[in-house]
Amino acid sequence: MKVILTTSRVENLIFIKKEFEKANVIILEEPRNDLFHEVVEGKIDVDFYVRKIGTQFPVYTARKIEMLRNMRGKEILQIEPYLEEVEKIRNFSTGDEGVREMERKVNKAHAEYTESFMIDFDEIVEKYLNFARADAERILMRDRMRAEAIKPADDLVVEAGIRHIKLAELLDAEAVFIPGYIAGELGMEYRETPVDALMRALICEEDCDYSLLAARSLIFITLVEKREMVPDFEGDYPHFVHEQKLARFVSKLDYERCKKFFKRFWSHK
């Protein structure tokens, strides 16, 4: 059994496809919905499906559906119980109380972080750290719920975001890190973004300079490309290259340089 740690980037799909093709059972990181198997089986249009589910990554989602349509003879499941409970809470005002409380905690911390943006940088860092801590708790809760819902099997692959580093451990599965594959293809060393480094440190309770990682994360979030980018040719990895360059730049900044850069950028907004 493998856990495929990846991101919602079109350029990742070629590597995800290789891992999916080796398995008989594919478990996707998304809540169940009634239209999924209809779109995979070609009974409804991909664009209609993408619009209906309201994904943040429409290009990636459409390309992934096209890929899954060619996965003949495989069992494809959507298993993400935490997100299913979130949908119940939003749509029907019912659902798991633990999930409800976690969502309140994370949303409150996120609101306080975003509302602090024009205040003192030190306070913004503190608010961002509070949000990151809450999000790390949520990630762990999601992983525990997902691990309980997945029945282990040798011929099974599980899709997961790259911050769900505990899921493989909970499932006693092999972790496959897709960005590492891309780094290998390009012959370069993978550099963890400050956002991912902070989340890993919080999840694994590592001893580090959390404030510095949070400050660097704020710069990274400010500068990173938000739109979906699509490869222009085989071997093109636009998101990966962009984020790796940015991660290397930000890793050179100390706390005071982060503060100066942040103020200079946001003072013009």
C-alpha positions as CSV (number, residue, x, y, z in Angstrom):
1,M,0.0,0.0,0.0
2,K,1.2,3.5,-0.9
3,V,0.3,7.0,0.1
4,I,0.9,9.4,-2.8
5,L,1.8,12.8,-1.4
6,T,1.1,15.4,-4.0
7,T,-0.4,18.9,-4.8
8,S,-3.2,19.9,-7.1
9,R,-0.9,20.8,-10.1
10,V,-1.4,19.6,-13.6
11,E,2.3,18.9,-14.0
12,N,2.0,16.3,-11.2
13,L,-0.5,14.2,-13.0
14,I,2.0,12.3,-15.1
15,F,3.7,11.0,-11.9
16,I,0.4,10.3,-10.2
17,K,-0.8,8.3,-13.2
18,K,2.3,6.1,-13.0
19,E,1.5,5.3,-9.3
20,F,-2.2,4.8,-9.9
21,E,-1.5,2.4,-12.8
22,K,0.4,0.0,-10.5
23,A,-2.6,-0.4,-8.2
24,N,-6.0,-2.1,-8.4
25,V,-7.7,0.2,-5.9
26,I,-7.4,4.0,-6.0
27,I,-8.5,6.1,-3.1
28,L,-8.9,9.8,-3.8
29,E,-8.6,12.7,-1.3
30,E,-12.1,14.1,-1.7
31,P,-15.5,13.6,-0.2
32,R,-18.0,11.4,-2.0
33,N,-20.4,13.0,-4.4
34,D,-23.2,11.5,-6.5
35,L,-21.8,12.7,-9.8
36,F,-18.3,11.3,-9.6
37,H,-18.8,7.9,-11.1
38,E,-21.0,9.3,-13.8
39,V,-18.3,11.7,-14.9
40,V,-15.6,9.0,-14.7
41,E,-17.8,6.6,-16.8
42,G,-18.4,9.4,-19.4
43,K,-22.1,9.7,-18.7
44,I,-21.8,13.5,-17.9
45,D,-19.6,16.2,-19.3
46,V,-16.3,17.0,-17.5
47,D,-16.8,20.7,-17.6
48,F,-20.3,20.4,-16.1
49,Y,-18.9,18.3,-13.3
50,V,-16.1,20.7,-12.6
51,R,-18.6,23.6,-12.4
52,K,-21.0,21.6,-10.3
53,I,-18.5,20.7,-7.5
54,G,-17.0,24.2,-7.4
55,T,-13.3,23.2,-7.1
56,Q,-10.5,25.7,-6.5
57,F,-8.5,23.9,-9.2
58,P,-10.8,23.5,-12.2
59,V,-8.0,22.8,-14.8
60,Y,-6.3,20.2,-12.6
61,T,-9.7,18.5,-11.7
62,A,-10.7,18.3,-15.3
63,R,-7.4,16.8,-16.4
64,K,-7.5,14.3,-13.5
65,I,-11.0,13.2,-14.5
66,E,-9.8,12.6,-18.0
67,M,-6.9,10.5,-16.6
68,L,-9.2,8.5,-14.4
69,R,-11.5,7.7,-17.4
70,N,-8.6,5.7,-18.8
71,M,-8.0,3.7,-15.6
72,R,-9.9,0.6,-16.9
73,G,-10.6,-2.2,-14.5
74,K,-9.7,-0.3,-11.3
75,E,-11.8,0.5,-8.3
76,I,-11.8,4.2,-7.7
77,L,-13.1,5.5,-4.4
78,Q,-13.5,8.8,-2.7
79,I,-12.7,8.6,1.0
80,E,-12.3,11.8,3.0
81,P,-14.6,11.5,6.0
82,Y,-13.6,14.8,7.6
83,L,-14.6,16.8,4.5
84,E,-17.8,14.8,4.2
85,E,-18.7,15.9,7.7
86,V,-17.9,19.5,6.8
87,E,-20.3,19.3,3.9
88,K,-23.0,17.9,6.1
89,I,-22.5,20.8,8.5
90,R,-22.6,23.4,5.8
91,N,-25.5,22.0,3.8
92,F,-27.7,20.3,6.4
93,S,-26.5,21.8,9.8
94,T,-25.8,18.2,11.0
95,G,-22.5,16.3,11.3
96,D,-19.8,15.3,13.7
97,E,-19.5,17.7,16.6
98,G,-15.7,17.2,16.8
99,V,-15.4,18.3,13.2
100,R,-17.7,21.3,13.8
101,E,-15.6,22.5,16.7
102,M,-12.4,22.0,14.7
103,E,-13.8,24.1,11.8
104,R,-14.8,26.8,14.2
105,K,-11.4,26.9,15.7
106,V,-9.6,27.0,12.4
107,N,-12.0,29.6,10.9
108,K,-11.7,31.8,13.9
109,A,-7.9,31.7,13.8
110,H,-7.9,32.4,10.0
111,A,-10.3,35.3,10.4
112,E,-8.1,36.8,13.1
113,Y,-5.0,36.4,10.9
114,T,-6.5,38.0,7.8
115,E,-8.0,40.9,9.9
116,S,-4.5,41.6,11.4
117,F,-2.9,42.3,8.0
118,M,-2.6,46.0,8.3
119,I,-1.4,45.9,11.9
120,D,2.1,45.4,13.3
121,F,4.1,42.7,11.6
122,D,4.9,40.9,14.8
123,E,1.2,40.6,15.6
124,I,0.5,39.3,12.1
125,V,3.2,36.7,12.6
126,E,1.6,35.7,15.9
127,K,-1.9,35.5,14.3
128,Y,-0.5,33.4,11.4
129,L,1.2,31.0,13.8
130,N,-2.1,30.6,15.7
131,F,-3.8,29.8,12.5
132,A,-1.1,27.4,11.4
133,R,-1.3,25.6,14.8
134,A,-5.1,25.2,14.4
135,D,-4.6,24.0,10.8
136,A,-2.0,21.4,11.9
137,E,-4.5,20.1,14.4
138,R,-7.1,19.8,11.7
139,I,-4.7,18.0,9.4
140,L,-4.0,15.4,12.1
141,M,-7.7,15.0,12.7
142,R,-8.4,14.5,9.0
143,D,-5.6,11.9,8.8
144,R,-6.8,9.9,11.8
145,M,-10.4,9.9,10.5
146,R,-9.2,8.9,7.0
147,A,-6.9,6.1,8.3
148,E,-9.9,4.7,10.2
149,A,-12.0,4.7,7.1
150,I,-9.5,3.1,4.8
151,K,-9.3,-0.7,4.7
152,P,-5.6,-1.6,4.1
153,A,-4.6,-3.7,1.1
154,D,-1.4,-4.4,-0.8
155,D,-2.8,-3.3,-4.2
156,L,-4.1,0.1,-3.0
157,V,-2.9,3.7,-3.4
158,V,-4.1,6.6,-1.4
159,E,-4.0,10.2,-2.8
160,A,-3.1,12.8,-0.2
161,G,-1.8,16.4,0.1
162,I,1.9,16.8,0.8
163,R,1.1,18.1,4.4
164,H,-0.6,14.8,5.3
165,I,2.7,13.3,6.3
166,K,1.2,11.3,9.2
167,L,-1.2,9.4,7.1
168,A,1.3,6.9,5.7
169,E,2.5,6.2,9.3
170,L,-1.1,5.7,10.5
171,L,-1.8,3.3,7.6
172,D,1.7,1.6,7.8
173,A,2.1,2.4,4.1
174,E,4.9,3.5,1.9
175,A,5.0,7.3,1.3
176,V,5.6,8.5,-2.3
177,F,6.5,12.2,-2.5
178,I,5.7,13.5,-6.0
179,P,7.6,16.8,-5.7
180,G,10.7,14.7,-5.0
181,Y,10.1,12.9,-8.3
182,I,10.0,16.2,-10.1
183,A,13.2,17.4,-8.4
184,G,14.9,14.2,-9.6
185,E,13.7,14.8,-13.2
186,L,15.2,18.2,-13.1
187,G,18.4,17.1,-11.4
188,M,18.0,19.5,-8.4
189,E,17.7,19.3,-4.7
190,Y,14.1,19.7,-3.4
191,R,13.7,22.8,-1.1
192,E,10.7,22.7,1.2
193,T,8.7,25.9,1.2
194,P,8.5,27.7,4.5
195,V,4.7,27.1,4.7
196,D,5.2,23.3,4.4
197,A,8.2,23.4,6.7
198,L,6.2,25.2,9.4
199,M,3.3,22.8,9.0
200,R,5.7,19.8,9.3
201,A,7.3,21.2,12.4
202,L,3.9,21.8,14.0
203,I,2.6,18.3,13.1
204,C,5.7,16.5,14.2
205,E,6.3,18.8,17.2
206,E,9.8,19.7,16.0
207,D,12.0,22.2,17.9
208,C,12.6,25.1,15.5
209,D,12.2,28.9,15.2
210,Y,8.5,29.0,14.5
211,S,8.3,32.8,14.3
212,L,11.0,32.9,11.6
213,L,9.2,30.1,9.6
214,A,5.9,32.0,10.0
215,A,7.6,35.3,8.8
216,R,9.1,33.6,5.8
217,S,5.7,31.9,5.1
218,L,4.1,35.4,4.9
219,I,6.6,36.5,2.3
220,F,6.1,33.2,0.4
221,I,2.3,33.5,0.4
222,T,2.6,37.1,-0.7
223,L,4.7,36.3,-3.7
224,V,3.6,32.8,-4.9
225,E,1.7,32.5,-8.1
226,K,-2.0,32.0,-7.3
227,R,-3.4,31.1,-10.8
228,E,-3.3,27.6,-12.2
229,M,-0.3,27.1,-14.6
230,V,-0.3,24.4,-17.3
231,P,2.9,22.9,-18.7
232,D,3.8,24.1,-22.2
233,F,5.7,20.9,-23.1
234,E,6.7,17.5,-21.7
235,G,9.1,18.0,-18.9
236,D,7.8,21.5,-18.1
237,Y,7.0,22.0,-14.4
238,P,6.0,25.7,-14.1
239,H,4.6,25.6,-10.5
240,F,7.4,23.5,-9.2
241,V,10.2,25.7,-10.7
242,H,8.5,28.9,-9.6
243,E,7.9,27.7,-6.0
244,Q,11.4,26.2,-5.7
245,K,13.0,29.6,-6.8
246,L,10.8,31.4,-4.3
247,A,11.5,28.9,-1.5
248,R,15.3,29.4,-2.1
249,F,14.9,33.2,-2.0
250,V,12.8,33.3,1.1
251,S,15.1,30.8,2.9
252,K,17.8,33.5,2.9
253,L,15.7,36.1,4.7
254,D,16.0,36.6,8.4
255,Y,13.1,37.9,10.5
256,E,13.9,41.6,10.2
257,R,14.3,41.4,6.4
258,C,10.9,39.6,6.2
259,K,9.4,42.4,8.2
260,K,10.9,45.1,5.9
261,F,9.9,43.3,2.8
262,F,6.3,42.7,4.0
263,K,5.8,46.3,5.0
264,R,7.2,47.6,1.7
265,F,5.0,45.3,-0.3
266,W,1.7,45.8,1.6
267,S,2.1,49.5,2.1
268,H,1.3,50.0,-1.5
269,K,-1.9,47.9,-1.4
